[in-house]
Amino acid sequence: MIRLASQSPRRAELLRQIGVPCIISPAEIAESVLPGESPEDFVRRMAVSKAQAIQARHPGDRVLGADTVVVLHDRILGKPRGREHAIEMLLALAAREHAVLTGVALAGRRTHYAVSRSRVWFREITRAEAEHYWESGEPADKAGGYAIQGRAAVFIRRIEGSYSGIMGLPLFETAELLARVEA
């Protein structure tokens, strides 16, 4: 059993998919990008900080932390601040390639880290489609304003990398960390 430093139902579901039971223990940390911080450094800092924050409260437990960002032209697209922001993000991603980075950290006696880098290509998206998607409620709390496992799947022409990583928890990297790291 591990602790999952996240309140994401998708991450818990992905862990169950590979037979890893978990206790949900959300980490309350500030998620702001530091000046000059690269997207890679940001996801690492967030994943490690989440895992270590919960591990400090439960020192005998192994804790898994993760963070996902959508990156377009070296710029992190966070969660939408509202309707217009979500629509702007979707239209910016339309007919383009972007990256999705998910960092995953496992804290026990020591903290170990891995990152998943994926590429996603969207088809053209009309404003009406983006508005309709917003009305579904799905993009409100998602990095980049979309969920690959949901209705946004119709926008995606192609992916290269980890589907589960794009969802928020790269199972290959997570399983490797769990296999090699002891509490």
Secondary structure, 3 states (H helix, E strand, C coil): CEEECCCCHHHHHHHHHCCCCEEECCCCCCCCCCCCCCHHHHHHHHHHHHHHHHHHHCCCCCEEEEEEEEEECCEEECCCCCHHHHHHHHHHHCCCEEEEEEEEEEECCCEEEEEEEEEEEECCCCHHHHHHHHHCCHHHHCHHHCCCCCHHHHHEEEEECCHHHHHCCCHHHHHHHHHHCCC
